[in-house]
Amino acid sequence: MVYTPPPELAGMSIADIAEAVAERRLPPVEQWSPENVDDSHMVIRADGTWLHDGSAITRPAMARAFSGLLNREEDGSYWLVVPYQKLSIEVEDACFIATDVSRVDGDLAFRLNTDELVVAGHDNPIRAAGDPDQPALYLHVRRGCEARLNRSTYEQLARIALAQGDDWTVTSGGETFSLLPG
């Protein structure tokens, strides 16, 4: 089966984006409690590269498939979860990289390095971390996992914020998010 990425964000309405999100039918990882626990020998690097036993996973479809199984526990640990097994996975910074953002129908739609689309709002807040000299912005994706905005996406979001005023905030999904580290 050939993978077809979703169309460019700029050409999509919020309804189109919502439909694309719904089509991604993810497994109900949060409902599974497997007793078999082990190590996946996998790492997600800060740049979004997936490794297994030190070698890069070069097939994007594999990384996309694994990303749908990710869960972050309350203690901060990350796991790949299937009904019969739970495998630890090391995450250097964030599970995903946000590679694009567009203001669509008043909301902020992000594309991730897995080609998933996420609309910022109550369930997917934007979080500012770091310090004023080296800020880092994150978007909650699902099950405690976040996407770090890459440099160009950060710059796009900063332009959106400055177009709204000089308080370095953005709104999406009825929520307001500060882009300044607290």
N, C-alpha and C positions, 0 to 999 in steps of 0.2 A: 504494500500500500504506500503510495507516494504522499509525503507530507506537503500540505499547502498552507503557508503561513497566512494569518489574517491580513486583510488589507491595511493600508496605512491609516493611522489614527485620524489624521486630518480630514479624511474623506468619509468618516463614520459618524453617525448620530449616536446619542447616548443609548437609544433603543437598539441600534445595531451592536454596540459594545456589550450591552446587557445580554443580548442573544448569544454572542460569541462566548461570553463568560459561562452562561448556562449550558452551552453545548459541550463544555470541557468536563462533563460528568466525572468528578473525582471520586475515588473509592472512599468509603466511610471510615477512614483510619482511626478517628477518635472513638469509634465504637468497638474497636478490636482490642483485646487484652491477651495477647499470646504469652504463654509461659516460657517458651523457648527464646532465650535472650543470648545474643552473641555480638561480635564486632563485624562490621561490614568491610573494614579495611579501606574505607573510602574517606575522602576529604573534599570539601568544597572550599577552594581557595578564595581569598578576598577579591580576586579579579573575576570570579564566577566560573573558573575552570574546575571541572570535576575530575578527581583522580581515584583510581583503584589500584592498590598495591604500588603506589608511586607513579603509575602510568596514566596519562591523560585519557579520559573517555572521549573519543573523537567523534562518536556518532551522536549528533544532537538529539535524535529521537530517544536514545537511551537516557540521556540526562533529563529530558522532558518526562519520560516515564518514571524515573526515580523521584523526580521532584514532586510528583503527585502523591508520593508515599511518605513525605517528610512530616515530622511532628516534633515540636519543641515542648519539653516537659517544663513544669514549674521550676525545677532546679537549674534550668538553662541548658540541659543536655538535649542533643538532637538525635532523632531515631528515624530509620526507615522501617515502616510497619506494614506487615502483611498479616492475614488472619492467623497464620501458624508460627510467625517468627517476628522478633523485634531486634533490629540490628543497629548498634550505635554508629554514628557518623560524625566526623569532626567537621566543624564549620568555623573557618578562620574569622569571618566577620559577619556576613549575612548569607542566607541561602540563595538569594536571587540578586540580580543587578537590574535596576530600572534603566532602560536604554532610550526611552522616549516619553514625552508627556505632551498632551494637547488639552486645551480648554475646549470642552464639547458641551454645548447646551448648558453652560454655567458650571459644569463639574470638571474635575481634573481626571483624565484617563491616562494611565501609564501602560506602557508595553514593557514586559520583562525580557530578560535574555532567553527565556524559554518560550517566547512568543505569546505568553499569556497576557491577557488584558485585565487590569485592575482599576476600579474607579475609587478614588479616595473619598472617605466619608466616615461615618460612625464606626462601621465594622472594619474599615481599612484606613486607620489614621496615619497621618504623616508625623514623624518624630524628628526633632532636631537634636543632635548630639554633638560631642566634640567641644570646641571652644570658639570664640569669635574669630581667631586667626586661622583655625582649621576646622570649620564646621563640617558635619556629616549629616545628611538627611536620609531617613529611612521611611519606608512605606510598609505597613503591616499587610501581609498577603493572606495568610491563613494559618490556623493552628499554631500561633506563636512565632511563625517564620516571617522574616522581613526581607525586603529588597533594599539595597543601598542604591541611592541615585548616583549614576556615574557623572562625570564632570559636565558633559554636554547637557544631560537632563537636569542637573542642578542649575546650570545657567539658564535653560529654558524656563524652569520654575521661578527663578529669580526675576526674569523679565516679566513673567505673568504677575508676580507679586508687585513689582515696581509700577506696572501699568495700573494697578488698583490703588496705589498710594505709596507712602514712604514708611509704613509701619512693618514691612517685611512679613506680612501675613497673606495667606491665600484661603479661599473658601471652596468647599466642595461637599456635596452631599448634605448640605445644611450645617456643616461644621466649619470652624475657623481654625487654621493651623499656623503657628508661628514658625518661621524659617530660621529663627535665631536660637542658638543653644541656650538653655535655661540655666 
